[in-house]
């Protein structure tokens, strides 16, 4: 929530918070919205029921619980200091609100506050609300990723919503869906398809739920050249918005490589280069070149 956000958006959110004055809002900034110097976290006059945590672990003592929190002050964070922090045990439940990568590796080039699950449990937290992972992960756990409230892409499959909980002697959690629409993946095997037209027809006969956005993943051995962008032009259902090609060439390339033709010599050389190429982008270009020439008789 730094400078690129519109102040009108911040005012709208804050006005919503004003409508629930008896509800206390605790915010822990993460890597997408760090609490940098010029952010609205710092320069906006938030309503009195809103608490935005700082870039050190803070404690807020309520009548019925202790709330701890930590905010990113940069786009990356290697260590929030949780390992050296002592959690007060005063008979009240202890709750941590933080953005982090659970059991992440601290030596990552782009660390997002790697936190050990073991350490969190040893510290004595009764509930940990985590940000960072957009997919909900909450069943039978004290350490919870509620996920994003709405699905934003094919890297966020499944239902999205919020976690509602009650913490007394026991922890009770419930997932409340907030988004009717969902991103899903559908696989199609092309082994028995002989042309682009057959593939388009098969995609167009799929029964798609009107509340779902679909990514088609093509699998198997292809017998024709596939241009996913061209195929997408002929798809009739506008809920299908993406096609990914994970097929492989079904033709016997080794047999072609043994031909006494220009095609055979070219395929042989390309296969040798493919075997020694580790760069995925270059490998993809080589595979396309082999595919195109293998379909031509020279």
LINBELLIN-V136120 format. One record per backbone hydrogen bond with DSSP energy under -1.0 kcal/mol. CO is the residue of the C=O (numbers start at 1). NH is the residue of the N-H. E is the energy in kcal/mol with one decimal. If there is no record, write none. Layout:
# LINBELLIN-V136120
co:CO nh:NH e:E
co:CO nh:NH e:E
This chain:
# LINBELLIN-V136120
co:1 nh:40 e:-2.0
co:2 nh:5 e:-2.1
co:6 nh:10 e:-1.5
co:7 nh:11 e:-2.7
co:8 nh:12 e:-1.9
co:9 nh:13 e:-2.2
co:10 nh:14 e:-2.7
co:11 nh:15 e:-2.2
co:12 nh:16 e:-1.5
co:13 nh:17 e:-1.8
co:14 nh:18 e:-1.8
co:17 nh:20 e:-1.5
co:20 nh:23 e:-1.9
co:25 nh:51 e:-3.3
co:27 nh:53 e:-2.5
co:29 nh:72 e:-2.2
co:34 nh:36 e:-2.0
co:36 nh:39 e:-1.9
co:39 nh:42 e:-1.1
co:39 nh:43 e:-2.1
co:40 nh:44 e:-1.4
co:44 nh:46 e:-1.3
co:47 nh:50 e:-1.9
co:49 nh:25 e:-3.3
co:51 nh:27 e:-2.9
co:54 nh:71 e:-2.6
co:58 nh:69 e:-1.8
co:60 nh:67 e:-3.1
co:65 nh:62 e:-2.9
co:66 nh:95 e:-3.0
co:67 nh:60 e:-3.3
co:68 nh:97 e:-2.6
co:69 nh:58 e:-2.5
co:72 nh:35 e:-3.5
co:77 nh:113 e:-3.9
co:93 nh:66 e:-2.8
co:94 nh:126 e:-2.6
co:94 nh:127 e:-1.4
co:95 nh:68 e:-3.4
co:96 nh:129 e:-3.1
co:97 nh:70 e:-1.3
co:98 nh:131 e:-1.8
co:101 nh:104 e:-2.0
co:101 nh:115 e:-2.0
co:105 nh:108 e:-1.4
co:111 nh:77 e:-2.3
co:113 nh:101 e:-1.4
co:115 nh:103 e:-4.8
co:116 nh:120 e:-2.1
co:117 nh:121 e:-2.0
co:118 nh:122 e:-2.2
co:119 nh:123 e:-2.1
co:120 nh:125 e:-1.2
co:127 nh:96 e:-2.4
co:128 nh:144 e:-3.0
co:129 nh:98 e:-2.3
co:131 nh:100 e:-2.3
co:134 nh:148 e:-2.1
co:137 nh:145 e:-2.1
co:138 nh:141 e:-1.3
co:142 nh:128 e:-2.8
co:144 nh:130 e:-3.1
co:145 nh:137 e:-3.2
co:153 nh:156 e:-1.9
co:160 nh:178 e:-2.2
co:160 nh:179 e:-1.4
co:162 nh:176 e:-3.2
co:164 nh:174 e:-2.4
co:166 nh:172 e:-2.6
co:170 nh:168 e:-2.3
co:172 nh:166 e:-2.4
co:174 nh:164 e:-3.1
co:176 nh:162 e:-2.2
co:182 nh:213 e:-2.8
co:183 nh:158 e:-1.2
co:184 nh:215 e:-2.0
co:186 nh:217 e:-2.4
co:188 nh:219 e:-3.1
co:190 nh:193 e:-1.8
co:195 nh:199 e:-1.6
co:196 nh:200 e:-2.5
co:197 nh:201 e:-2.2
co:198 nh:202 e:-2.1
co:199 nh:203 e:-2.4
co:200 nh:204 e:-2.4
co:203 nh:206 e:-1.5
co:209 nh:212 e:-2.0
co:211 nh:182 e:-1.9
co:213 nh:184 e:-3.0
co:214 nh:241 e:-1.8
co:214 nh:242 e:-1.1
co:215 nh:186 e:-2.5
co:216 nh:244 e:-3.3
co:217 nh:188 e:-2.5
co:218 nh:246 e:-2.1
co:219 nh:190 e:-2.6
co:220 nh:248 e:-2.5
co:222 nh:250 e:-2.3
co:227 nh:231 e:-2.4
co:228 nh:232 e:-1.9
co:231 nh:234 e:-1.6
co:232 nh:235 e:-1.1
co:237 nh:240 e:-1.6
co:239 nh:214 e:-3.1
co:242 nh:216 e:-2.8
co:244 nh:218 e:-3.1
co:248 nh:222 e:-3.0
co:251 nh:253 e:-1.4
co:252 nh:256 e:-1.8
co:253 nh:257 e:-2.6
co:256 nh:259 e:-1.8
co:259 nh:261 e:-1.2
co:261 nh:265 e:-2.4
co:262 nh:266 e:-2.4
co:263 nh:267 e:-2.8
co:264 nh:268 e:-2.3
co:265 nh:269 e:-2.0
co:266 nh:270 e:-2.6
co:267 nh:271 e:-2.5
co:268 nh:272 e:-1.7
co:269 nh:273 e:-1.9
co:270 nh:274 e:-2.6
co:271 nh:275 e:-1.9
co:272 nh:276 e:-1.0
co:279 nh:283 e:-2.5
co:280 nh:284 e:-2.1
co:281 nh:285 e:-1.6
co:282 nh:286 e:-2.3
co:283 nh:287 e:-2.4
co:284 nh:288 e:-2.0
co:285 nh:289 e:-2.1
co:286 nh:290 e:-2.4
co:287 nh:291 e:-2.4
co:288 nh:292 e:-2.5
co:289 nh:293 e:-2.1
co:290 nh:294 e:-2.3
co:293 nh:296 e:-1.6
